[in-house]
């Protein structure tokens, strides 16, 4: 199968209560792609009528754009899973899209041919702030890292990637861990890296728009110790029903080891270990992991710059619960 200008695919867009101006810009940027062989499936989380009417009016009833309405609100993770489950078998590739960015016209044309060599390809974005279109960063500066470092810290932003449709046979259904770090793009990147390969290219292919409604943003808040503590307490109350110390320790573990363990354990049941690099990454974060492989992956990642200090600190914060869990398993 050749991935070229004639390759048919799907743009999978998850929508929920969009900013209409940003949504209009994004829809038109997808409509104006130089690669035209696609349908855009728009999964409207929690209702579709208003979104369907808007899409029809703004795009002059372009038949390539189809709104899928679902009354049940699942959140962004479940909504992306739902739209990916609707991708037809005849599609050769899938591109993920957020509702509030702006693609450059050659994005699909640039990325799709890369799929002749790898299962997933991701580009870069210019980061802009809305309103005002202030340029925050000229590039998201994602990079290629070893498998273990990719499990530790994601380098693939969903809205920047295109992947082979066959990857869905491995990735669906998504693994579950109810925490904010449960993200579709990290899971898809790990699945691709473990099988057909994943690559990040240097091309800047869209504007990544930051605003008050971002579920996950590119520009992290520069929180102090007190505000970080309050943020952790808030998440602990949401996911563990308490702001107590034990709940906060569990949340710290969920944000670090927990999500990686969820991915790795699920992946281990779906793929055969085919390389030393894959085996090392899996053994570092699996339920039965020993601390040697874990520390080697994290420390080498920190020293090489493949794992950021903030990510490393998250693992440190999650260690007390991880140590206790490991001792409980042994006894």
N, C-alpha and C positions, 0 to 999 in steps of 0.2 A: 504494500500500500504506500503510495507516494502522497506526501503532504505538500500541496502546492496551491496555486491560485484557484484551482477547480475544486479543492477539498471542501466538502460540506460539513458544517458543524453547528454547534449550539452556543449561544451566549446565554448563560444562566444568571439572571438578575433577581436578587432578593429585595423586596420592597416592603416597607412598613411606615405609614404616616410620613411620606416624604416631604421635604421642603420643595414646593412645586417649581420654584425657579431653578434650583439645582437639579431636580429631576428632569426638567425640560432640557437643560444643557446636556446632561448625560445621555438621555435618549437620542438626542440629535447627533451627538458625537458618535454613538454606535451606528445610527442610521447612515452616517457619512463615511463609514469605513471604506477604504479602497478595496478590501476583500469583501465581496458582497454575498458570497454563498453561505448564508447562515439563516437560522431563525433565532429570535430572541424570546426566550421563555421567561416571563416575569411572574414570580411567585408572590402574590399579595398576601401577606401574613395577617390573618384576622379580618378578611373581607376584601372584595375586589371591585365593587361597582364604581366607586369614585376613581380609582386608579385606571380601570378599563376605559372609562369615558375620557379621562385625561389623555391617555396614550393614543386613543383613536383620533381625538381632535388635534393633538399636537403633531402627529406624524402622518396626517392626511390618510388615515386608514391603511397604513403600510402593512400588508399581509404577513410580513416577516415577524411582526411583533405580536405576541400572543400572551394574554394575561390569564394566569391560572389562579382562581379564587379559592381560598380555604377559610372557612369561618373560625377554625380553631387557631388561636395565637400560640406559636411555638417558640418565638424568639429567633435570633439570627442563625444560631447553630442548626436548629431543627428546620428552619425555613430553607436554608441552603440544601440540607439533606433532601427535603421534599422536592425542590425544583430539580435536583440532580436525578432523583428517582423517575422524573418525567422525561428525561432525555431519551429520544428515540434511538433504536439500535442502529439505524442507518447513518447516524452522525459519526464522523471520523474524529472530531476533536470537540473539546468543551472549553469555553472561556468563562471565567467567573466575573461578575460585575457588581459593584455597589451602586446604590441609587443616587449618589451625590458627587461623583467624580466627573472628569472630562477626559475622554480618550482622544489621543491624537489620531489623525486619519490613517496613518500607516501601521497602527498597533498590530492588528491581526496579520497583516501582510508581512510584518517583520518577524513575528513569533512563530507562526504556523510551520514554516519550513524547518525550524529547529526540531520539530517532532519526528523528523526522519532519523534522528540520532538518539533522542531521549524520550522518556514518557511524559515529562513535564518541563516546561520552560517558563521562567519568570523574568520580568524586566525591572526597570526602575521607574520612579515617578518623581516629578517635581512636587514638593509639598507647598501648598498655598493655604492661607487662612481666609475664611469667609466670615463676615463680609470684608470687602476691600481688596481681595485678591493679593494680599501681601505674600511675597515669596519667603517662606520660612527656611527652605532648603532646596538647593538645585537638584538634589538626587536623594533617594532613600538609602543609597549606599548598601544595598543587600549584596551578599557575596556567597561564593561557593565554599562549603566547609565539609569536613568528613562527616560520615553518617552519625556518629555519636554526638558530635557537636550540634548537628541539626536537630537531633532529638532533644538535646538540652536547651537550645534556643533556636526558634524558628527563623528562617531567612526568606521565607516565601509569603508574600502578601497575596491573599486570594484574588483581589481585584487586578493584580498584575500578571496573573499566570494563565497559561493555556496548557491543556494536557490531552493526551490520547483518551478517547472515549472508553477504551478497554480498561483503563485504570479504575473505572467505577465498579467493575466486576469484583475487584479486590476491596475497594474502599467502602462500599455499601453493604450493610447498614453501618452508620457511624458508631464508634464506641461511645459510651456515656460516663461522664463524671460531672455532676452538677456543680460547676464552678466557672468563674469567668475565663479561666484559661482553657476551657473546653472550646477549641476553635477548629473550624473545618479546614482552613488552609494548612495549618501545621500537620494535621492528620494526612491530608492528601500529599503533602510534600514528603512525609516520612514513607508513605506507601510507594510513591514514585521512586524515591532514592533506594528503597529496598528491592526494587524489581527492575524497571527499565531505565532508571537513572533520572536525575533532576539537575537542571543547570540554571544558573542565574546569569543573564547577560547584562551588559552595561548600558544598553539603549534606554533612554528616558522616553517613555511612551504615553504618558498621561499626566494630568494634574490630579494629585491626591488631596482632596479638600478637607481641611480640618474646621470643625465647627462645634457648637455646644452639644449637638445631638450624636456625635460619634460614639458608637458602642466601644470600639477600641481605636485609640488615636495613634498617630505616628509620633507626635510630639508629647512626650511624657511630662506630667506635672512635676515641677521641682518641689516636692513636698519636704517639709521639715520633719523632724522626728515625731513631734506631736500630731501633725496632720496625717502622717503615715500610719501612726498608731490608730487614729480615729477611723481612717479608711479601712484598715484591717479589721477593726472592731465591727464596722458596718457590714462588711462582707461576711464576717463570722455569724452575725445575727441573721443575715439573709440565708446563708447556706447551712448553718449548724444550729440556728435557733437561740443563740446566746452570744453575749459579748464577754463572757468569762475567759479566763486565761486558757483553759483546756480547749475551748472552742477556737480560740485564736491560734493556738498551736496546731490544731487540726487543719484550720484554714491555710496556714503557712505551708503545711505539708501537701495539701491539695494543689496549691499554686505551683509547687515545685515537683516533688517526687510523684505525687498522686496522679497528675495528668500524664506525665511521661510513662508511668507504670501502666496506666490504662491503655495508652496507645501501644506500647511494646507488647503487653500481654495479649492484646487483641491481634496484633500483627503476627505474633509468633504462632497463632493457631491458623493463620491463613497463608503463610509463605514458608518455603523451605530455606534454611540458612545456606547461602551460596558463596559466602566469602568471609574472610577473617574480619574485615571491617564491619560487616553486618553483624557477625557474632559478637564482636566487642561492644557495639552500640546497644544491642539487645540485652546482653548480660549486665551492662552497667545500670539499667533502669527497670529490669523485670522484677516481679514480685519476689523472686528468690535471689536477688542480686547480692553478691559479696561486695564489701566496701572497696576492695582493691581496684577492680575495673571502674567503679563509680568515681573514685577519687582521681584515677588517671585521666578519665575523659574530661572531668570538670577542671582539673588543674591544668592539664595541657591545653584545654580550650581557653582558659583564662590567660595563660602565658602567651598564646599565639594570637589572642584577640578574637578568636572565633566564638568565645562566650564572654559576654559583657560583664563587667563587675557587678552591675545591678542584678543580673540574672544569677550570678554566682552567690550573691548575698541571699537571694530568695531560697536557694538550696540550703545554705547555712541555716536560715530560719526554719526550714522544714525538717532539719536533721533530728531534733529531739524526738518527735513522733516517729520518725523513720527508724531510729535506733530502738525505741521501745517496741515497735511492731516487729522488728527483726528478732529481738530477744524473745518476744512472745511466741513467734513461730518456732524458734529453736527449742523452746520448753513445752 
